[in-house]
């Protein structure tokens, strides 16, 4: 995993939390993948506010999805192991 600035100047500053019905500004990326259907290089991202960061990460972890939480605007190359 490497943390790098998001492409195209997307710093996440205008992103909204991915939790249902939450309209707060996202300050975190919850990077994850479904290992049953995606290889290690496929990274999906949910955005999270401070309140929902742990909730969203835990939701994915209980389903055995690898998860890496980073600050908004930081991307990762891969999630989990090959």
C-alpha positions as CSV (number, residue, x, y, z in Angstrom):
1,X,0.0,0.0,0.0
2,X,1.2,3.4,-0.8
3,X,-0.4,6.7,0.1
4,X,-0.4,9.2,-2.7
5,X,-2.5,12.3,-3.5
6,X,-5.7,11.6,-5.4
7,X,-5.6,12.0,-9.2
8,X,-7.0,15.0,-11.0
9,X,-6.7,17.3,-7.9
10,X,-9.5,15.5,-6.1
11,X,-8.7,16.2,-2.5
12,X,-12.0,14.9,-1.2
13,X,-12.9,18.4,0.0
14,X,-16.4,18.3,-1.5
15,X,-17.1,14.6,-1.0
16,X,-20.1,13.6,1.1
17,X,-20.2,10.7,3.5
18,X,-21.3,7.4,2.0
19,X,-23.4,6.4,5.0
20,X,-27.1,6.3,4.1
21,X,-28.8,9.7,4.8
22,X,-25.6,11.3,6.0
23,X,-24.9,14.7,4.4
24,X,-21.7,15.6,6.3
25,X,-18.5,16.3,4.5
26,X,-16.3,13.2,4.2
27,X,-12.9,13.4,5.8
28,X,-11.9,9.8,5.3
29,X,-11.6,7.2,2.5
30,X,-12.6,3.7,3.4
31,X,-10.7,1.7,0.7
32,X,-11.9,-1.8,0.2
33,X,-12.4,-4.7,-2.2
34,X,-14.5,-7.9,-2.4
35,X,-11.8,-10.6,-2.7
36,X,-14.3,-13.1,-4.1
37,X,-14.8,-11.1,-7.3
38,X,-11.9,-8.6,-7.5
39,X,-8.1,-9.0,-7.7
40,X,-5.8,-7.1,-5.3
41,X,-5.5,-4.1,-7.6
42,X,-9.2,-3.3,-7.6
43,X,-9.8,-0.7,-4.9
44,X,-13.3,0.6,-4.2
45,X,-13.7,3.7,-2.0
46,X,-16.5,4.8,0.3
47,X,-16.2,8.3,1.8
48,X,-16.8,8.8,5.5
49,X,-17.3,11.6,8.0
50,X,-15.7,11.3,11.4
51,X,-18.9,9.9,12.9
52,X,-19.3,7.1,10.3
53,X,-15.7,6.1,9.6
54,X,-15.5,3.2,12.0
55,X,-19.1,2.1,11.2
56,X,-18.4,1.8,7.5
57,X,-15.0,0.1,8.0
58,X,-16.6,-2.4,10.5
59,X,-19.5,-3.1,8.1
60,X,-17.0,-4.2,5.4
61,X,-14.6,-6.1,7.8
62,X,-17.5,-8.2,9.2
63,X,-18.0,-9.4,5.6
64,X,-14.3,-10.4,5.4
65,X,-13.5,-7.6,2.9
66,X,-10.0,-6.2,3.3
67,X,-10.2,-2.5,4.4
68,X,-7.7,0.3,4.6
69,X,-8.8,3.7,6.0
70,X,-7.0,6.8,4.8
71,X,-7.5,10.5,5.0
72,X,-9.6,12.0,2.2
73,X,-7.5,12.8,-0.8
74,X,-5.1,9.9,-0.2
75,X,-5.4,6.9,-2.5
76,X,-4.0,3.4,-2.2
77,X,-2.7,1.1,-4.9
78,X,-4.2,-2.1,-3.5
79,X,-6.1,-3.5,-0.5
80,X,-5.4,-6.8,1.1
81,X,-2.9,-9.5,0.1
82,X,-2.6,-11.4,-3.2
